[in-house]
Amino acid sequence: METDEVKDFFKHDLDHLLALWNRHRRDLLADNVDQLPVLTEERTDEDIAYAGKITWAAGKAIQVCSVKSRKILTDAYLKRQLDKKIMVEMGYSQARYYQLKK
């Protein structure tokens, strides 16, 4: 995925998929994602199973990122913290933070 597609996914698509799967953003945090069941299409509606697979994969993708990337993705998109707050917590200049976020 391109950077803009990833940003668009987290800002627009993730909430819809999580709602279909009856989950929350916090369920995708690194400590929680391994506990989530992967739904099979035989046991549930096809759209719900698809939403479950996509959101689980997003959580797993975040889990395997570097510590810096995981913190930025988790705080910005899952916890919905302001970029300025994350920037200060991490001790990065605005330019460096946005470079890492991209």
Stockholm file with secondary structure:
# STOCKHOLM 1.0

chainA/1-102         METDEVKDFFKHDLDHLLALWNRHRRDLLADNVDQLPVLTEERTDEDIAYAGKITWAAGKAIQVCSVKSRKILTDAYLKRQLDKKIMVEMGYSQARYYQLKK
#=GR chainA/1-102 SS CCHHHHHHIIIIIHHHHHHHHTCCGGGGSHHHHTTSCCCCTTTSCHHHHHHHHHHHHHHHHHHTSCHHHHHHHIIIIISCCCHHHHHHHHTCCHHHHHHHHC
#=GC SS_cons         CCHHHHHHIIIIIHHHHHHHHTCCGGGGSHHHHTTSCCCCTTTSCHHHHHHHHHHHHHHHHHHTSCHHHHHHHIIIIISCCCHHHHHHHHTCCHHHHHHHHC
//
